[in-house]
Each structure stands twice: as structure tokens, then as C-alpha cells.
Amino acid sequence: MRAFTMMLRGAALGAGLLLAGSACAADIEIQAPWSRATAKGAAVGGGYLTIVNNGKAPDRLVSATADVAEKAEIHEMAMDNAVMTMRALPDGVEIKPGETLTFKPGGLHLMLMGLKKPLVQGAEIHVTLNFAKAGAIAVTLPVGSLGATGPAAPAADSPTISY
């Protein structure tokens, strides 16, 4: 029995290594998390990712926290009469069953406010996303370059994972 338990632990560890770059809890899956470097002295930064609801019921991202910021909020940017506006979404955002939401520059994003230190290319940000049903999901956001427009491509020698 002990050998079987150790084998299961090893399999779980291996699965965790294969899923690096994504996180999952209940029916919610987080894909392609990333951030970008900030200029020296910047007080705010952004967090980006894709949320997939694989379940049969809606869920809601209600809040977030980040190790590098005093406060993390869910924000939305949109065009309003040719003017870009940004607003906090204090009630969070709903993810309907089968829906995919992408947090990206110029749209939905995590606003990291009161940065404790600059976000530096190559570093990682540890974020906890809090969902109404799925609960807390810990996510690591790799920090890309200052002008990054998406997550960094995997290294050429990184394995390809298909689902």
C-alpha cells in the first residue's frame, strides 16, 4: 500500500510539472498567465491570463491578490465615444459554462496597484484568483519585456503538451 501511495504522489508531481503555466480548480482552468515589466518607479502593473469554465454552471472571479502589490483589482478597458476608459469591476466578472475569457492589454486585466518593487523581465508574480465557486486558485505570472503584447513563447527545447 505504501508503494502505491508513493507512486500516486510521484504521478501527481509529474502531472504538476507538465501543467506548468496553467492552473486548475473544480471546473475553472487558467491558461497562459503573464505580465510585463514596468518602468522604474511605476506604481501600477498589469496581469493577464485566460480563464476557461469547463463546467455546467457559471462561476465568478470575485477578487485577486498579488505578492508584488498592495492591492489587485479586476479592471476593464473599453472605447467610449473614441475615448479609452478604464474602470474597476468591484463585483468581479462572470464566466459562463463553456466560456473563455481572455484578460489582455486594452481589455479585461488585473490591475496591480501599489507595486512593492518594479516588475522585471524574467521574474515571476504570484497571484491568487478568488472565485465564487471554484475558490482560490494560485497562479504564477511570468514577467515579459516592457512592451510585451502576450505571454513569452516557450523555449525551443520545451516539451509541447497537447490536451
Secondary structure, DSSP 8 states (H G I E B T S, - for coil): -HHHHHHHHHHHHHHHHHTTT-EEETTEEEEEEEEE---TT-SEEEEEEEEEE-SSS-EEEEEEEETTEEEEEEEEEEEETTEEEEEE-TT-EEE-TT-EEEE-TTSEEEEEEEESS---TT-EEEEEEEETTTEEEEEEEEEE-TT--S-----TTS-----
